Amino acid sequence: MKIVIAPDSFKGSLTAMQVAQAMAAGICDVDPTIETVLLPTADGGEGTMTSLVKATDGIVVTVFVQDPLGRKIEAQYGVLGDGETAVIEIAEASGVTRLQKRERNPFVASTFGTGELIAHALDGGLRKFIIGLGGSATNDGGAGLLQALGIQLLDKNSQELPRGGGALSRLQEIDSRHFDKRIAESHFVVACDVDNPFIGPEGASAIFGPQKGATTEMVVQLDENLQHFARQIEVLTGIALYDKKGAGAAGGAGGALQAFFSGDMQRGIDIVLQAMSFDQQIKDADLILTGEGKTDRQTLSGKTPFGVAQEAYRQRKPVILISGVIAEGSRSLIAPLFHEVHAVVGGAVSSKASMDNAGDFLRRKTREVIENYMRK
């Protein structure tokens, strides 16, 4: 029997590889003769770089850039096995995990460090890019990213704006004369797992702002600021970001990438599965396991389990979902995609216990699931 294990990370507790290893251990507990193939994956957020580098035998480059608050940090980007394509996650330099909870403030958090990563890759001669959106600490519409690459955001006194989403209300002019010319020579594939617009009730500020430290009042101000930023971008480029799908990803950085960078936006999970030849990997599989930290309605927007389930369906392979938590009211929506649906949390296992000993509990749950599956 062959089981392919293709989960995303359990955010806050386990990387995708650790999830896959825990699942494999649970399978081994049932029957050590079962062949397991570990294919930890991602959907554009954290882990995308690692998955793509591993799948293509690429390398990881470490450089110094700025975190969301402007502090110097070590950050990484990947170079795929082709030696031509850089993989950059916005979460790496500009991610919410870079900040303590008390430090989260989307008024001042900036994507500047992500722009620095792009600049480093350009300096290294790379002209093909995969940019993973997800997990950012920012709500600046990608303003910092643009500033790092030479675009000036000026106030009424022709002074450069401070970084962060809070200052965008004072934007008077976007000066693109010094925008890095190498960007025009490059192609960007933006890996994204959400289709939220730039502004509005489903936009960057309203949906993701609270996760980044925004109060109700801040959300209103940030949304107005992004609307103002979008007007200035439209004046300069003719591109209207307001309702554009995916423009609200990563605090609006998806919008900046659509307006100023040549390329296209794709589902992150599709990019990763294609790079690892997932369709070929499961051809002779008897079963597929997938999972994520929390499964909810957003999973249907293109999260890892959804992409895995789609390919499994095409090949008529059974796929079992084992996630940390399944949100209330989502099970009925999710269940039709999978042969079985399970959560680690439930019964005697609390959310806290699961987070504190995630690997052990996931291993036990996998053992239980596989034992029951084998009896059928």
MIVONU-409619 format. One record per atom (N, C-alpha, C): x, y, z negated; residue in three letters. Coordinates in steps of 0.001 Angstrom, whole numbers, plus 500000, padded with zeros to 6 digits. Each point is the difference from the previous one (the first is absolute). Layout:
N
XYZALA...
This chain:
376
500848498802500000MET499152501198500000MET500879501241500000MET499596500991500779LYS500747501252500074LYS499099501164499613LYS500471500813499057ILE499259501174499559ILE500847501246500239ILE499459500942500737VAL500655501292500224VAL499495500977498938VAL500931500672499337ILE499665500931498918ILE500347501405500465ILE498974500832500217ALA500201501336500581ALA499260501064499193ALA500477500319498803PRO499333501000499172PRO500651501375500107PRO499282500995499524ASP500570501324499754ASP500481500017498556ASP500566501120499578SER500429500144498613SER498792500119499074SER500217499719498727PHE499051500327498950PHE500545501268499360PHE499551501145500468LYS500612501272499611LYS500040500158498487LYS501155500416499525GLY500175500218498576GLY500471498773499251GLY500062498845500699SER500428498799499285SER500926499097500814SER499669499732501264LEU500799499071500796LEU500199500513501413LEU501202499821500536THR500226500275501416THR499320498904500816THR499890500231501295ALA499387498997500870ALA500779498685499953ALA501318500075499957MET500814498793499909MET499759499261498688MET499908500754498898GLN499735499371498710GLN498622499335499972GLN499033500643500652VAL498667499396500103VAL500089498685500760VAL500683500029501144ALA500133498795500816ALA500710498886499231ALA501034500355499243GLN500738498996499226GLN499140499399498896GLN499196500841499338ALA499117499491498948ALA498958499047500586ALA499449500365501161MET499027499120500658MET500657498680500402MET501223500086500536ALA500710498786500414ALA500270499088498797ALA500324500610498859ALA500248499215498786ALA498734499282499558ALA498856500690500108GLY498729499378499646GLY499677498826500894GLY500302500136501297ILE499780498901500951ILE500906498818499656ILE501261500301499691CYS500969498955499659CYS499569499237498744CYS499369500717499071ASP499510499348498785ASP498960498929500327ASP499254500222501055VAL498973499034500418VAL500623498847500760VAL500867500334500964ASP500624498976500844ASP501285500562500608ASP501152499579499481PRO501276500553500492PRO500332499606501432PRO499244499093500585THR500278499615501388THR499315500930501011THR499119500882499526ILE499332500940500906ILE501027501007500518ILE500039500174501309GLU500895500990500606GLU499389501391499857GLU500774500927499459THR499530501383499874THR500899500925500820THR499378500927500715VAL500719501015500771VAL499631501357499411VAL500990500708499490LEU499754501276499327LEU500162501152500994LEU498908500733500214LEU500011501145500904LEU499420501225499289LEU500713500520498981PRO499501501202499318PRO499841501129501000PRO498892500708499904THR499713501002501022THR499514501297499367THR499567500933500823ALA499565501322499539ALA499146500613501088ALA499339501117499665ASP499047500586500945ASP500283501466500318ASP501255500408499817GLY500366501389500257GLY500468500708498753GLY499600499514498845GLY500430500587498734GLY501292499383499519GLY500188500018498676GLU501215499452499426GLU500185498545500403GLU501222499647500369GLY500307498646500428GLY500068499830501497GLY499507500994500741THR500021499907501465THR501422499920500523THR500879500861499476MET501389499999500453MET500647498645499742MET499850499485498803THR500617498721499645THR499488498880500894THR498685499973500231SER499416498949500836SER500533500052501422SER500085501194500565LEU500456500140501382LEU501496499720500142LEU500786500470499047VAL501449499743500044VAL500268498503499889VAL499317499346499075LYS500189498554499819LYS499562499231501240LYS498876500408500581ALA499454499273501143ALA500884500105501229ALA500780501080500103THR500803500232501207THR501506499882499760THR500390499561498792ASP501425499917499638ASP500682501361500140ASP499321501018499484GLY500558501355500045GLY500855500300498779GLY500255501292499786ILE500819500435498869ILE499288501132499269ILE500454500261498793VAL499478501096499191VAL501099501030499799VAL499666501271500184VAL500947501110499847VAL499596500816498763VAL500962500297499145THR499740500771498785THR500606501389500129THR499211501025499715VAL500460501389500100VAL499456500803498812VAL500521501210499839PHE499490500903498973PHE499012500982500616PHE498811500089499401VAL498980500950500442VAL499320500572498758VAL498925500755500213GLN499276500581498878GLN498706499234499730GLN499672499877498717ASP498745499364499624ASP498857501008500133ASP498765499647499650PRO498879500943500205PRO500148501331499280PRO500825500030498945LEU500192501246499256LEU501341500663500283LEU500714499509501014GLY501231500655500423GLY501255499509499323GLY499912498930499214ARG501178499462499331ARG500740499038500921ARG501325499987499923LYS500807499116500837LYS499842498549499545LYS499724499125500955ILE499843498577499725ILE500655499196501121ILE500246498728499727GLU500388499071501050GLU498728499414500605GLU499933499978501303ALA498839499428500675ALA500488499214501218ALA499132499155500506GLN500396499108501082GLN499074500090501202GLN500567499711501159TYR499184499742501181TYR500573498773500690TYR499197499364500821GLY500442498792500673GLY500356500256501453GLY500870499170500519VAL500283499968501438VAL499682498587500461VAL499095499881500944LEU499591498674500462LEU501143499282500711LEU499788498723500238GLY501030499193500630GLY500395500463501388GLY499138500808500640ASP500361500521501329ASP501065501080499929ASP500297500491498791GLY501003501044499825GLY499573501354500503GLY498729500134500399GLU499520501238500606GLU498835500635499239GLU499361499226499125THR498761500461499378THR500164500174498505THR499665501200499527ALA500025500287498567ALA498617499767499406ALA499963499442498802VAL498751499813499268VAL500073500834498726VAL499078500946499879ILE500015500918498862ILE498641499964499319ILE500020499727498711GLU498772500045499208GLU499910501347499292GLU498854500646500086ILE499839501261499291ILE500094499781498489ILE499643498805499546ALA500057499699498572ALA501421499919499479ALA500969499787500876GLU501373499820499556GLU500575501276499387GLU499863501123500691ALA500508501270499471ALA498908500829499342ALA498780499884500501SER498916500901499584SER498870499257499297SER500321498839499422GLY498963499156499431GLY499601500347498578GLY498790499613499661VAL499480500249498655VAL500795499223498954VAL500606498884500399THR500793499221499052THR501309500695499632THR500354501052500723ARG501199500787499674ARG499766500925498803ARG498749500136499590LEU499661500956498944LEU499418499306498777LEU500282500578498834GLN499283499607498800GLN498561500497500132GLN499083499353499306LYS498599500401500107LYS499810501469499664LYS500717500490498984ARG499860501399499579ARG500577500976501032ARG500818499496500925GLU500624500866501012GLU499143500156501257GLU498982499194500133ARG499209500027501237ARG499263501329500137ARG500264500673501097ASN499382501306500247ASN500042500280501499ASN498920499721500726PRO500018500194501455PRO500096501460500434PRO499868500943499070PHE500247501408500338PHE501467500230500342PHE500906499246499367VAL501438500235500198VAL500724498822500656VAL499409498811499974ALA500653498834500604ALA500111500176501517ALA501149499597500536SER500296500273501410SER500504498755500721SER499766499964501314THR500514498929500857THR501368500341500595THR500684500987499442PHE501283500458500531PHE501003498844500120PHE500053499147498982GLY500956498894500021GLY499774499034501145GLY498756499805500399THR499711499138501148THR500557500625501277THR499864501311500123GLY500602500695501140GLY501505499841500016GLY500610500009498807GLU501453499797499921GLU500389498589500462GLU499182499014499660LEU500281498641500467LEU499959499928501527LEU499004500667500595ILE499913500041501464ILE501241500652500584ILE500442501098499386ALA501194500707500476ALA501239499112499919ALA500143499256498922HIS501136499085499865HIS499987498957501112HIS498819499441500284ALA499897499000501054ALA500326500605501368ALA499552501232500226LEU500344500693501244LEU501514500197500105LEU500621500370498896ASP501460500169499986ASP500704498694500344ASP499359498882499650GLY500578498688500285GLY499746499527501419GLY499386500864500817GLY499782499688501405GLY498696499282500301GLY499156499834499005LEU498738499283500213LEU498950500928500586LEU499232499469500952ARG498972500809500660ARG498646499281500056ARG499925498839499414LYS498720499303499863LYS499700499882498512LYS498770500298499630PHE499640500044498586PHE498684499285499735PHE499961499304498884ILE498751499530499418ILE499887500682498650ILE498955500789499832ILE499800500734498753ILE498839499364499239ILE500267499479498826GLY498973499378499177GLY499353501002499067GLY498694500163500127LEU499275500933499144LEU499284499230498898LEU500074500503498795GLY499356499345498871GLY500826500177498749GLY499327500232498892GLY500688500087498717GLY500668501319499716GLY499632501065500714SER500664501286499779SER499498500685498736SER500841500888499475ALA499631500822498841ALA499513501365500439ALA499830500188501296THR499849501327500586THR498623500267500576THR499717501302500149ASN498770500447500660ASN500331501287500766ASN501156499965500665ASP500489501215500667ASP499792499977501505ASP499220499034500506GLY499750499943501433GLY501237499746500836GLY501053499455499359GLY501259499787500714GLY500828501262500145GLY499630501063499286ALA500723501278500119ALA501473499842499653ALA500301499297498913GLY501390499828499590GLY500806499242501026GLY499405498981500578LEU500644499225501051LEU500397500909501156LEU499087500878500397LEU500273500936501094LEU501098500986499617LEU499960500483498759GLN501020500953499542GLN501388499376500022GLN500091498722499623ALA501301499328499993ALA500585499865501400ALA499134500052501004LEU500442499832501385LEU500038501320500765LEU499972501113499271GLY500272501291500616GLY498825500923500213GLY498770499529499814ILE498841500879500161ILE499897500914498782ILE499742501269500259GLN499851500963498915GLN498521500327499791GLN499567499934498765LEU498635500354499620LEU500084501321499245LEU499508501062500629LEU500247501358499510LEU498743500645499431LEU500203500818498959ASP498886500762499436ASP499886501350500707ASP499157500887499498LYS499762501283500666LYS501235500889500002LYS500960499708499128ASN501248500766499950ASN501131499298500748ASN499646499013500795SER500959499206500782SER500995499252499114SER499555499670498791GLN500818499214499087GLN499545498537500032GLN500958499091499877GLU499689498576500002GLU499143499631498792GLU498955499218500254LEU499124499577498912LEU500717499018499076LEU499676500026498711PRO500468498931499116PRO499416498677500473PRO500601498913499584ARG499515498684500410ARG498759499598499207ARG499226499095500594GLY498827499467499327GLY498704500503500587GLY498928499257499717GLY498692500333500561GLY499383501261499445GLY500466500455498835GLY499404501177499374GLY500319501298500695GLY501122500052500727ALA500441501240500617ALA499411500236501384ALA499344498994500572LEU499548500103501390LEU498934501069500218LEU499334500419498938SER498996501068500152SER500645501306500436SER501292500147499758ARG500708501246500331ARG500663499941501374ARG499784498907500719LEU500641499851501312LEU499452501019501005LEU500914500746500605GLN499628500992500993GLN500461499624501398GLN501126499288500074GLU500574499669501314GLU500807498714499916GLU499891499180501049ILE500858498823500147ILE501021500316501083ILE501262500060499623ASP501080500302500946ASP500715498690500339ASP499810499543501225SER500560498704500409SER501241500138500871SER500558501198500069ARG501152500222500888ARG501204499144499629ARG500144499670498718HIS501171499238499553HIS499669498533499701HIS498834499564500454PHE499611498602499820PHE501024499103500688PHE500466498988499303ASP501064499114500501ASP499654499505501406ASP500830500367500962LYS499731499681501404LYS500066498501500286LYS500664499273499130ARG500098498551500208ARG498649499309499817ARG499067500661499308ILE498664499427499815ILE499325499804501361ILE500194500956500898ALA499381499908501331ALA500574498847500812ALA501180499546499646GLU500645498889500712GLU499608498648499405GLU499212500033498943SER499728498791499229SER498545499558500132SER499763498754499652HIS498641499453500003HIS499662499493498609HIS498802500331499533PHE499590499669498641PHE498745499133500021PHE500086498869499351VAL498824499181499732VAL499665500196498528VAL498807500479499738VAL499584500276498626VAL499159498830499511VAL500506499301498992ALA499309498848499430ALA499104500470498869ALA498702499773500166CYS499033500566499068CYS498903498989499694CYS499556499973498739ASP498947499052499639ASP498688500683499631ASP499894501300500257VAL498743500715499748VAL499689500875501208VAL498732500369500164ASP499622500860501121ASP499344501294499528ASP500336500426498771ASN499397501209499447ASN500392501237500791ASN499063500951500159PRO500315501257500690PRO500867500910499132PRO500408501108500569PHE500885500942499315PHE499296500648498811PHE498762500443500212ILE499270500742498965ILE498584499443499833ILE499301500553499005GLY498603499633499789GLY499826498958498912GLY498759499540499800PRO499705499057498918PRO500697498658500120PRO500435499633501203GLU500758498765500199GLU501463500283500315GLU500413501252499833GLY501346500424500377GLY501062499696498964GLY501215500454500310ALA501168499710499166ALA499812500426498553ALA499542501216499793SER499915500551498643SER498923499311499177SER498803499853500578ALA498865499449499253ALA500195498538499646ALA500524499217500918ILE500106498563499785ILE501264499615499243ILE501119500619500347PHE501272499568499420PHE500591500967498977PHE499522501243499999GLY500546500993499081GLY499976499595498535GLY498869499472499502PRO499945499626498580PRO501041498961499595PRO500366499110500919GLN501018498993499691GLN501373500639499810GLN500140501209500506LYS501300500678499979LYS500063501098498952LYS498986500035499138GLY500005500962498905GLY499113501200500194GLY499189500038501049ALA499150501159500266ALA498729499959499157ALA499696501122499359THR498726500144499300THR498914500308501028THR498744500038499541THR498891500318500901THR500202501364500644THR500453500971499203GLU500239501355500519GLU501153500001501005GLU501038499233499708MET501145499925500909MET499617499377501333MET499131499001499952VAL499561499346501239VAL499344501005500934VAL499146500849499438VAL499324501025500809VAL501027500941500627VAL500966500452499191GLN501008500934500504GLN500894499344501045GLN500404498777499742LEU500864499298500947LEU499298499777501338LEU498719499677499959ASP499247499799501236ASP499911501301500789ASP499759501114499299GLU499965501303500672GLU501364500338500598GLU501061499667499268ASN501353500276500489ASN500315499196501258ASN499591498719500007LEU500233499195501200LEU499170500494501183LEU498817500497499722GLN499180500567501070GLN500700501219500609GLN500567500831499137HIS500739501172500471HIS501235499568500798HIS500703498990499504PHE501174499470500692PHE499600499456501368PHE498876499292500061ALA499524499438501275ALA499691501102501007ALA499432501115499516ARG499719501121500923ARG501281500547500598ARG501036500137499175GLN501278500524500488GLN500655499014500971GLN499872498705499704ILE500546498991500909ILE499273500038501344ILE498682500192499954GLU499228500063501244GLU500394501217500833GLU500250501123499338VAL500444501204500714VAL501297499733500742VAL500919499281499353LEU501320499755500578LEU499991498885501047LEU499304498905499709THR500106498813500854THR498757499711500843THR498866500589499613GLY498749499688500676GLY499362498714499523GLY500602499361499010ILE499488498737499467ILE499172500262498749ILE498759499519499996ALA499093500183498862ALA500045498754499125ALA500530500146498796LEU500179498866499113LEU498817499741499072LEU499105500973499867TYR498964499966498957TYR499350498622499821TYR499475499441501091ASP499262498729499934ASP500756498843500639ASP501264500204500300LYS500762498987500729LYS500239498766499129LYS499708498838500524LYS500179498763499259LYS501466499799499615LYS500217499657498743GLY501347499734499523GLY500786501233499627GLY499475501186500330ALA500728501228499681ALA500111500217498498ALA499059499422499235GLY500027500171498546GLY500893499020499282GLY500615499081500717ALA500871499020499359ALA501198500677499353ALA500435499455498866ALA501174500503499279ALA499891501495499727ALA498848500402499463GLY499822501402499629GLY500015500954501170GLY499584499502501178GLY499966500838501197GLY501250499923500846GLY501007499247499559ALA501219499853500818ALA499675499338501332ALA498956499174500007GLY499567499401501270GLY499616501047501018GLY499473501119499530GLY499637501089500896GLY501206500685500597GLY500996500298499170ALA501224500633500498ALA500678499121501037ALA500016498696499764LEU500642499083500942LEU499239499948501318LEU498674500078499946GLN499215500001501234GLN500169501295500788GLN500204501098499299ALA500068501299500672ALA501376500324500562ALA501069499557499332PHE501342500457500360PHE500935498907500505PHE499575498742499970PHE500889498897500363PHE499366499184501124PHE500814499638500984SER499507499234501139SER499907498524499630SER498808499452500161GLY499838498595499685GLY498550499654499777GLY499755498939499270ASP498631499584499759ASP499867499407498608ASP498756499930499530MET499694499459498678MET499412498606500165MET500540499047499257GLN499525498619500066GLN499768499482498589GLN499181498964499902ARG499838499356498702ARG501337499401499575ARG500393500324498779GLY501280499517499507GLY500099498490500001GLY498927499323499623ILE500044498552499938ILE500229499396501380ILE499465500617501061ASP500210499488501353ASP501470500081500396ASP500635501119499623ILE501421500184500326ILE500838498937499304ILE499728499771498725VAL500782499044499216VAL499772498575500490VAL498743499623500225LEU499714498637500449LEU500607499718501363LEU499994501005500865GLN500608499820501319GLN501514499808499872GLN500628500798499137ALA501457499920499839ALA500435498634499477ALA499182499390499142MET500374498701499437MET499425498829500806MET499428500299501171SER499407498958500857SER499046499123499193SER499112500658499284PHE499095499288499100PHE499115499009500743PHE499589500375501204ASP499131499091500768ASP500694498675500279ASP501323500047500231GLN500756498765500245GLN500261499238498700GLN500203500760498920GLN500326499386498712GLN498867499135499461GLN498746500346500356ILE498869499256499431ILE499418498951500947ILE500603499837501174LYS499433499079500996LYS499843498575499459LYS500991499541499219ASP499925498634499480ASP499718499974498501ASP499502501137499456ALA499680500055498572ALA498657499318499727ALA499903499351498842ASP498737499406499574ASP499176500956499152ASP500671500962499380LEU499329500941499116LEU500845501262499890LEU499323501135499800ILE500688501279499811ILE499522500610498690ILE500948500500499208LEU499670500746498791LEU500384501457500196LEU499145500900499540THR500327501419500014THR499459500623498717THR500278501275499801GLY499526500670498792GLY500574501393499886GLY499519500726499007GLU500462501363499701GLU499634500294498546GLU500515501104499488GLY499743500322498612GLY498528500182499693GLY499327500802500818LYS498568500231499827LYS499309499950501353LYS499004499165500104THR499213499897501222THR498686500743499794THR499705500910500929ASP498758500762499930ASP499552500352501415ASP499100500945500111ARG499478500373501318ARG501091500470500955ARG501035500653499441GLN501085500512500858GLN500760498880500689GLN499929498799499454THR500666498867500640THR499520499842501440THR498727500311500227LEU499412499855501330LEU500499501041500982LEU500715501020499506SER500521501046500884SER501297499594500680SER500522498825499653GLY501235499546500646GLY501106499664499028GLY499634499656498772LYS501012499580499039LYS500542498623500399LYS501083499606499336THR500677498754500359THR499068498787500076THR499175499705498969PRO499150498804500095PRO499050500023501192PRO499532501199500358PHE499097500116501138PHE500709499623501295PHE501200500521500206GLY500761499673501207GLY500356498533500077GLY500393499429498859VAL500325498570499955VAL498760499170500323VAL498861500376499423ALA498759499262500238ALA499579500066501463ALA500200501149500635GLN499623500136501408GLN500787499037500877GLN501329499927499781GLU500809499106500815GLU499675498539499688GLU499751499704498724ALA499630498638499621ALA498689499590500672ALA499046500913500069TYR498712499723500644TYR500193499700501480TYR500887500782500645ARG500241499787501426ARG500527498590500259ARG500768499476499060GLN500581498661500177GLN499243498921499227GLN498840500373499462ARG499154499054499257ARG500773499322498859ARG500763500798499275LYS500739499506498844LYS499312500466498720LYS499842499130499009PRO499418500445498733PRO500968500907499245PRO499474501063499439VAL500828500930499232VAL499331500262498661VAL500786499894498937ILE499511500212498642ILE500595501286499454ILE499152500821499417LEU500416501256499378LEU500156499795498495LEU501179500342499480ILE500225500026498551ILE500555501369499646ILE499165500870499479SER500418501355499642SER500024500156498485SER500663501063499558GLY500026500261498572GLY498608500283499470GLY499309500906500683VAL498653500410499610VAL499150500119501259VAL498725499648499875ILE499040500270501076ILE498967500963499432ILE499886501160500624ALA499139501065499484ALA498538499566499968ALA499319500500498978GLU498572499725499870GLU499252500462501254GLU499112499175500492GLY499200500367501158GLY500678499759501331GLY501288499617499982SER500728499788501259SER500039498541500432SER499761499095499063ARG500166498579500306ARG499120499553501170ARG498758500487500031SER499090499575501071SER500446500516501366SER500694501137500015LEU500514500551501253LEU501242499256500464LEU500823499593499035ILE501282499371500302ILE499855498521500326ILE499101499319499294ALA499895498539500079ALA499879499435501414ALA499221500629500907PRO499865499411501341PRO501300499913500791PRO501026500749499593LEU501263499998500727LEU500867498791499669LEU499710499348498860PHE500919499002499473PHE499298498663499723PHE500797498959499999HIS499499498673499634HIS499622499981498520HIS500845500628499184GLU499730500148498569GLU500545501347499536GLU499412500538498934VAL500431501268499420VAL500169499824498497VAL501175500380499482HIS500291499830498575HIS500705501238499441HIS499823500218498705ALA500687501083499295ALA500719499422498789ALA501192500528499711VAL500742499578498812VAL499280500476498746VAL499526501251500041VAL499307500574498852VAL498580499457499914VAL499626499574498820GLY498657499448499798GLY500033498920498943GLY498883499762499355GLY499964499004498942GLY500886500425498842GLY500953499151499653ALA500893500288498862ALA501157500905500376ALA500147500337501289VAL501138500809500453VAL499558501450500183VAL500510500883499160SER499675501428500089SER500906500681501014SER499614501214500386SER500836500771500935SER501375500262499417SER500044500337498714LYS501291500301499359LYS500887498759499950LYS499416498883499597ALA500786498769499942ALA500525499626501384ALA499156500171501003SER500403499678501364SER501146500888500468SER499937501281499670MET501071500924500386MET501301499687499256MET499873499654498719ASP501197499759499179ASP500719498709500385ASP499245499002500448ASN500585498706500375ASN499466499560501356ASN500135500891500958ALA499358499793501298ALA500457498730500691ALA501294499750499993GLY500520498825500692GLY499474498704499434GLY499981499894498671ASP499535498777499350ASP498521499743500273ASP499188501061499848PHE498563499830500207PHE499668499701501457PHE500743500626500921LEU499765499729501424LEU500383498560500334LEU501092499539499443ARG500419498607500219ARG498916499039499509ARG499455500251498799ARG498960499131499446ARG498737500018500860ARG499606501201500416LYS498795500114500833LYS500194499275501328LYS501176500137500602THR500272499318501273THR499946498490499813THR500592499509498916ARG499960498560499722ARG498555499516499896ARG499199500749499276GLU498589499635499831GLU499263499998501341GLU500244501032500815VAL499320500119501297VAL500392498854500929VAL501288499695500058ILE500478498949500909ILE499539498617499523ILE499990499774498695GLU499504498730499473GLU498553499765500440GLU499165501034499851ASN498605499892500395ASN499842499836501505ASN500828500717500756TYR499937499924501466TYR500355498585500468TYR501009499407499369MET500455498669500419MET498967498915499674MET499147500226499013ARG498990499019499620ARG498848499933500999ARG499828501089500780LYS498839500083500890LYS500187499128501243LYS
